[in-house]
Amino acid sequence: MPSKVLAAALAGAALCTGASLASADTLKFAYGHPPGSYFDIGVNAFADALAENTDGGIKVRTFPLSLLNLMETSDGIASGIVDFGALMTTLFPTEYPHTNLAMETAMILLQENGIDDDMQGVLYGAAMTDFVLNDCPECNAEFAARNNVFTAGAASTPYSLNCTEPHVTPDDMTDARMRISGSYWARWSQAMGASPVTVSGNEMLEALSQGLIDCVLLSVPDVFNFGMGDLVTDITPGIPGGIYVASYAQVNRDTWAGLSLDARAAVMRAAATGAAEISMMYENGLRELRARSEAGEIKARFHDPDPALVEATRAFVARDIEQVVQHYAETYGVQRGQAMVAALRLRVAEWRAHLEGVTTAEELAALYWDEILSEVDLASYAQ
């Protein structure tokens, strides 16, 4: 059913039944990740939770790496081809500049002490979700302009050097061809003397197999999610850093408007479930891959970065955190950059406290709901 027709039908149901759930509807959810990937598992957890939360009244049909690819998702949600989509905002720099500045601010985690690599994504995904919903009206205006609605962010572990030979020292970086997926990683590559190369997520495997790139700057678990585990032989974790937070369950605005208040709450609860599932899978996946590498079960070897490369990266971040605010102001008209960075630092501090002792996706989902999503005024949000 086309999204606008579906929205009208759901709106009619809401008018007739007040805050009751929309009944017996099947919504489409497309994402540019393959079957069996963390996103696929998380989206199916979302679908199961939404069906459960509505007593089967709203079902979700999932389309992994089929109906829309990563580059088509923004337009696909906007036009109503799908009702939900996993939106990678960095692929659309002019459409989502405030959201992307918040994404790039993840570099501040490299200035924090005592945060393990495998925990950084869980932390920043929750902090950025809180920030977008409570501190960034500009982010939500960007989503509204593209006819979509934010629910929750799901995060990767920090981006690492995933290469076909060791890259652990500053000298190793000279002229290395680095596949990047956003401007932070492009700037870091250039600062280290490497050459950033833009390749879509769907083309990374071919580019690596043909030797067009030397390294993929990507979360380590995604190397395997995207089928590159047999090609990547050497991994330097935590360098260059940065977290990818996907707006993983973005809703078509017309679909959202047609949902009853109870149905919207059910969507938010399902979003908490899926976001927590994905973020915790990344955390646990990185730990598992390290263990499998040490046991010789996978080809890739993990290398500690040379201290000089760590120091060079931290020095870059110290410079870049100021420059990126200026860049977004001059290039995209983002005027509150400094205030956004300050707000994100506060959210990170808050979520470090919230996450103490959290070890399961169920515990994380409960925090998403209790601390963030349950506080959203569903009658006015995205209206």
C-alpha positions in Angstrom: 0.0 0.0 0.0 1.5 3.4 -0.9 2.6 5.4 2.1 0.1 8.3 1.7 -2.8 5.9 1.2 -1.6 3.9 4.3 -1.3 7.2 6.2 -4.8 8.2 5.4 -6.1 4.8 6.3 -4.3 4.9 9.7 -5.4 8.5 10.3 -9.0 7.4 9.8 -8.6 4.6 12.2 -7.1 6.9 14.8 -10.0 9.4 14.4 -12.5 6.5 14.9 -10.8 4.9 17.8 -9.0 7.7 19.7 -5.7 6.5 21.0 -6.2 2.8 19.9 -3.7 1.1 17.8 -3.9 1.0 14.0 -5.1 -2.5 13.1 -3.6 -5.2 10.8 -1.2 -3.0 8.8 2.0 -4.2 7.2 4.7 -1.5 6.9 7.9 -1.7 4.7 11.4 -1.4 6.2 14.3 -1.1 3.8 18.0 -1.0 4.7 21.2 -1.2 2.7 22.7 -4.0 4.8 22.9 -7.7 3.8 20.9 -10.5 5.4 22.5 -11.8 8.5 24.3 -8.5 9.3 23.9 -6.7 12.6 21.5 -4.3 11.0 19.4 -7.1 9.6 19.2 -8.8 13.0 18.4 -5.5 14.7 15.7 -4.5 12.2 14.0 -7.9 12.6 14.2 -7.4 16.4 12.4 -4.0 15.7 9.8 -5.8 13.6 9.2 -8.5 16.2 8.9 -5.9 19.0 6.5 -3.7 17.1 4.2 -6.7 16.3 4.4 -7.7 20.0 3.8 -4.1 21.2 0.7 -3.8 19.1 -0.7 -7.4 19.7 0.0 -8.1 16.0 -1.8 -5.0 14.8 1.2 -3.6 13.0 3.5 -5.9 11.1 6.8 -5.0 9.4 8.1 -6.5 6.2 11.9 -6.2 5.9 14.0 -5.6 2.8 17.7 -6.1 3.5 19.9 -4.8 0.7 17.1 -5.1 -1.9 14.4 -2.5 -2.2 16.7 0.5 -1.5 20.5 0.8 -1.3 22.3 3.1 1.1 22.2 6.0 -1.4 18.6 5.6 -2.2 17.3 5.5 1.3 16.7 9.2 2.0 14.6 9.6 -1.2 12.9 6.3 -0.6 11.7 7.3 2.8 10.7 10.8 1.6 8.7 9.5 -1.3 6.9 6.8 0.7 8.4 3.9 -1.2 9.0 2.6 2.3 7.6 3.4 5.7 10.9 2.8 7.6 14.5 3.1 6.5 18.0 2.9 7.9 19.3 6.4 7.1 23.1 7.0 6.8 23.1 10.8 7.0 26.8 11.3 6.1 26.0 10.2 2.6 23.8 13.3 2.3 26.0 16.2 3.6 23.9 19.1 2.3 20.6 17.6 3.5 21.6 16.7 7.1 24.4 19.1 8.1 23.5 19.5 11.8 23.0 15.8 12.3 26.4 15.1 10.6 28.1 17.7 12.8 26.8 15.7 15.8 28.1 12.5 14.2 31.5 14.0 13.6 31.6 15.2 17.2 32.2 11.6 18.2 35.9 12.4 17.8 35.6 13.8 21.4 35.7 10.3 22.7 39.4 10.2 21.7 39.8 12.9 24.3 38.1 10.9 27.1 40.0 8.6 29.4 38.9 5.1 30.4 36.5 4.3 27.6 37.3 0.9 25.9 37.0 0.7 22.1 34.2 -1.8 22.3 32.1 0.4 24.6 32.4 3.7 22.7 29.6 3.0 20.2 27.1 2.0 22.8 27.9 5.2 24.7 27.8 7.6 21.7 24.7 6.0 20.1 22.7 6.6 23.3 24.2 10.1 23.8 23.5 11.2 20.3 19.9 9.8 20.4 19.3 11.9 23.5 20.9 14.9 21.9 18.9 14.8 18.7 15.6 14.4 20.5 16.3 17.0 23.2 19.0 19.4 22.2 18.9 19.7 18.4 15.7 21.2 16.9 17.8 21.9 13.8 18.4 18.1 13.3 14.7 17.5 13.5 14.0 20.3 11.0 16.4 18.6 8.6 14.5 15.3 8.9 11.2 17.1 8.5 12.4 18.8 5.3 13.1 15.3 3.9 9.7 14.0 5.1 11.1 11.7 7.7 11.0 11.3 11.5 13.9 10.3 13.8 13.3 7.6 16.4 16.7 6.3 17.7 20.3 6.0 16.8 22.2 2.7 16.5 26.0 2.9 16.7 29.0 1.1 15.4 32.2 0.5 17.4 35.0 3.0 16.6 36.3 3.1 13.0 39.6 1.2 12.5 42.2 0.6 9.8 41.2 -2.5 8.0 43.8 -3.2 5.5 45.5 -5.7 3.2 48.9 -5.1 4.9 49.9 -3.6 8.3 49.3 0.1 8.8 50.4 0.9 12.3 52.9 3.8 12.0 52.7 7.3 10.6 55.1 6.2 7.8 52.7 3.4 6.8 50.0 6.1 6.1 52.0 7.9 3.4 50.0 7.7 0.1 47.9 4.8 1.4 44.4 4.7 -0.3 41.8 4.9 2.4 38.1 4.2 1.8 36.2 6.8 3.8 32.6 7.3 4.6 32.5 10.9 5.9 34.4 14.1 6.1 36.0 13.4 9.5 37.7 10.4 8.1 38.7 12.2 4.9 40.3 15.0 6.9 42.1 12.6 9.1 43.4 10.6 6.1 44.8 13.8 4.5 46.3 14.9 7.7 48.2 11.6 8.0 49.5 11.8 4.4 47.1 9.2 3.1 44.6 9.5 0.1 40.9 9.4 1.0 38.8 7.5 -1.6 35.0 7.7 -1.6 33.4 4.3 -2.4 29.8 3.4 -1.5 29.2 0.7 1.0 27.9 -1.6 -1.7 31.2 -1.3 -3.6 33.7 -1.7 -0.9 34.3 -5.4 -1.4 35.0 -5.0 -5.1 37.3 -2.1 -4.6 39.3 -4.0 -2.0 39.5 -7.1 -4.0 40.8 -5.2 -7.1 43.4 -3.4 -5.1 41.8 0.0 -5.7 42.1 0.8 -2.0 44.6 -0.3 0.6 42.4 0.1 3.7 38.8 0.4 4.6 38.1 2.9 7.4 35.2 1.0 9.0 34.0 -0.5 12.2 35.7 -3.9 12.5 32.5 -6.0 12.7 31.2 -4.3 9.5 34.3 -5.7 7.7 32.7 -9.1 8.2 29.1 -7.9 7.9 29.9 -6.7 4.4 31.8 -9.9 3.4 35.3 -8.5 3.5 36.7 -10.9 6.1 38.7 -12.9 3.6 40.3 -9.8 2.1 41.3 -7.8 5.2 44.5 -9.3 6.7 45.6 -6.5 9.1 43.5 -4.5 11.5 44.6 -1.5 13.7 41.7 -0.9 16.0 40.6 2.5 17.3 42.5 4.4 14.7 41.3 6.9 13.3 38.3 6.5 15.7 35.0 8.1 15.1 31.6 6.4 15.6 28.9 5.9 12.9 25.5 6.5 14.4 22.8 5.5 11.9 19.2 6.8 12.2 18.4 3.2 11.9 14.6 3.3 12.1 13.7 6.6 10.3 9.9 6.8 9.7 8.2 8.3 6.7 6.5 11.4 8.1 3.1 10.6 6.5 3.2 7.2 8.0 4.0 8.7 11.4 1.2 11.2 11.2 -1.3 8.4 10.5 -0.4 6.4 13.6 -2.4 6.6 16.8 -0.6 7.8 19.9 -0.4 4.2 21.2 1.0 3.1 17.8 3.7 5.8 18.0 4.6 4.7 21.5 4.9 1.1 20.2 7.2 2.3 17.4 9.4 4.1 19.9 9.6 1.0 22.1 10.5 -1.1 19.1 13.1 1.5 18.1 14.7 1.2 21.6 14.8 -2.6 21.2 16.4 -2.5 17.7 18.9 0.2 18.5 20.0 -1.5 21.6 20.3 -4.8 19.8 22.5 -3.4 17.0 24.7 -1.3 19.3 25.3 -4.2 21.7 26.0 -6.6 18.8 28.8 -4.3 17.6 30.3 -4.2 21.0 30.2 -7.9 21.5 31.2 -8.5 17.9 34.4 -6.6 18.3 35.3 -8.6 21.4 34.5 -11.9 19.6 36.6 -11.0 16.5 39.6 -10.1 18.7 39.3 -13.5 20.4 38.9 -15.3 17.1 41.9 -13.6 15.7 44.0 -14.6 18.7 42.8 -18.2 18.3 43.7 -18.2 14.6 40.1 -18.7 13.5 40.1 -15.7 11.1 42.8 -14.4 8.7 42.9 -10.9 10.1 45.5 -10.0 12.6 45.0 -7.2 15.2 47.9 -4.7 15.7 48.4 -2.1 18.4 48.9 1.3 16.8 52.4 2.8 17.1 52.3 5.4 19.9 53.4 8.0 17.3 50.2 7.3 15.3 48.1 7.5 18.4 49.6 10.9 19.3 49.3 12.2 15.8 45.6 11.3 15.8 45.0 12.9 19.1 46.8 16.1 18.0 44.6 16.1 14.9 41.4 15.8 16.9 42.4 18.7 19.2 42.8 20.9 16.1 39.9 19.5 14.1 37.2 19.8 16.7 37.4 23.6 16.4 37.9 23.5 12.6 35.0 21.3 12.0 32.6 23.8 13.7 34.0 26.5 11.4 33.7 24.2 8.4 30.0 23.5 9.0 29.3 27.1 9.6 31.0 28.3 6.4 29.9 25.4 4.2 26.4 24.6 5.5 25.3 27.5 7.6 25.4 25.7 10.9 25.4 28.5 13.4 25.3 26.7 16.8 28.2 24.4 16.3 30.1 25.3 19.5 26.9 24.9 21.5 26.2 21.6 19.9 29.6 20.2 20.7 29.2 21.4 24.3 25.8 19.8 24.6 27.2 16.5 23.2 30.0 16.5 25.8 27.4 16.8 28.5 25.4 14.0 27.0 28.4 11.7 26.8 29.2 12.4 30.5 25.6 11.6 31.5 25.5 8.4 29.5 28.8 7.2 30.9 27.1 7.2 34.3 23.9 5.6 32.9 25.8 2.8 31.3 27.7 1.6 34.3 27.0 -2.1 34.8 24.9 -2.4 31.6 25.9 -5.6 29.8 22.9 -6.7 27.7 20.7 -5.4 24.9 17.7 -5.7 27.1 19.3 -3.5 29.8 20.3 -0.9 27.1 16.8 -0.9 25.5 15.3 -0.2 28.9 17.6 2.8 29.3 16.7 4.1 25.8 13.1 3.9 26.8 13.3 5.1 30.4 15.8 7.9 29.9 14.9 9.2 26.4 12.0 7.8 24.4 9.4 7.6 27.1 9.8 11.4 27.6 8.9 12.3 24.0 5.6 14.1 23.7 4.1 11.9 21.0 1.1 14.1 20.4 3.3 17.0 19.2 6.6 15.3 18.1 7.2 15.6 14.3 3.8 17.3 13.8 
